[in-house]
């Protein structure tokens, strides 16, 4: 599968750094070349279907209608 066009402006290319696999959902950490960590929670079935393993190159696509900020 290749991505030729997608309507998501926030895209982060990186490599899978960590996978915390659960029975139903899994947490995927993606590290960008600049060191930014993007974390996604996906179904464990999707982890297997996408062939996600540590070191695999991926693109994290972020599309959200809300971003919350808390003051420190």
C-alpha positions as CSV (number, residue, x, y, z in Angstrom):
1,X,0.0,0.0,0.0
2,X,1.3,3.4,-0.9
3,X,0.0,6.8,0.1
4,X,-0.3,9.2,-2.8
5,X,-2.6,11.8,-1.3
6,X,-4.3,12.2,2.1
7,X,-6.3,14.9,3.7
8,X,-4.3,15.0,7.0
9,X,-1.9,17.9,7.3
10,X,-0.1,16.8,10.5
11,X,2.1,14.0,9.4
12,X,5.1,12.7,11.3
13,X,7.5,10.3,9.6
14,X,9.4,8.1,12.0
15,X,10.2,4.7,13.2
16,X,8.3,2.5,15.6
17,X,10.2,2.8,18.9
18,X,8.0,0.7,21.3
19,X,4.9,-1.4,21.1
20,X,2.9,-2.2,24.3
21,X,0.6,-4.9,23.1
22,X,-2.7,-5.6,24.9
23,X,-5.4,-8.2,24.3
24,X,-7.6,-5.7,22.4
25,X,-5.7,-2.4,22.0
26,X,-2.0,-1.6,21.8
27,X,0.1,1.5,22.3
28,X,2.6,2.4,19.6
29,X,5.4,5.0,20.1
30,X,6.8,6.5,16.9
31,X,10.1,8.4,17.1
32,X,10.7,11.1,14.5
33,X,14.2,12.0,13.2
34,X,14.1,15.1,15.5
35,X,13.4,12.9,18.6
36,X,9.7,13.7,19.0
37,X,7.7,10.8,20.3
38,X,4.2,10.4,18.9
39,X,2.0,7.8,20.6
40,X,-1.0,6.1,19.1
41,X,-3.5,3.6,20.5
42,X,-4.7,1.2,17.9
43,X,-6.3,-2.2,17.9
44,X,-4.0,-5.1,18.4
45,X,-5.4,-6.6,15.2
46,X,-4.2,-3.4,13.3
47,X,-0.7,-3.9,14.7
48,X,-0.6,-7.4,13.2
49,X,-2.3,-6.3,9.9
50,X,0.1,-3.4,9.4
51,X,3.1,-5.6,10.3
52,X,4.3,-3.1,13.0
53,X,7.5,-4.1,14.6
54,X,10.3,-2.1,16.4
55,X,12.3,-0.1,13.8
56,X,9.6,-0.2,11.0
57,X,9.3,3.1,9.2
58,X,5.8,4.6,9.4
59,X,3.9,7.9,9.1
60,X,1.9,9.0,12.1
61,X,-1.2,10.9,10.8
62,X,-2.7,13.2,13.3
63,X,-6.2,14.6,12.8
64,X,-8.2,16.0,15.7
65,X,-11.0,18.3,16.3
66,X,-9.8,19.2,19.8
67,X,-6.4,19.7,21.4
68,X,-6.4,20.3,25.1
69,X,-3.7,22.4,26.9
70,X,-3.1,22.5,30.6
71,X,-1.2,25.4,32.3
72,X,1.8,24.5,34.5
